[in-house]
Amino acid sequence: MAVAERTRTSKITFFTYPSCTSCRKAKAWLAENGVNYEERHLFKNPPTAEELLDMIKMTSNGLDEILSTRSQRFKNLDVDINDMSVKQLLEMLSEEPQLLKRPILTDGENLIVGYNSSAMKNLLS
């Protein structure tokens, strides 16, 4: 059975930004493989603090896995994230979604950050 033909019981949420090259690659991969997903514009409909906490729980490296520390937006921040509470960090990321790496795909149990076709295949198996 081809990957695209497999029945999925969990919903995939795809946080994307249209001008992001990796997001466009991921979207094309999902389309080519017939994957149904809920698309959320990362800046117009960002993840809530609660959704971000759930995402961090799915990572192996915590916040480092989703926070874009190399972005200009992050560099312009006048805060030390090490001095912030988890709640403050999550609220900041929800209000400033450009600080997140992208794309972000999740089925509620697994998380993929960035374009990674092999991880996307595993998500569907």
Secondary structure by P-SEA (a helix, b strand, c coil): cccccccccbbbbbbcccccaaaaaaaaaaaaabbbbbbbccccccccaaaaaaaaaacccccccccccccccccccccccccccaaaaaaaaaacccccccccccccccccccccaaaaaaaac
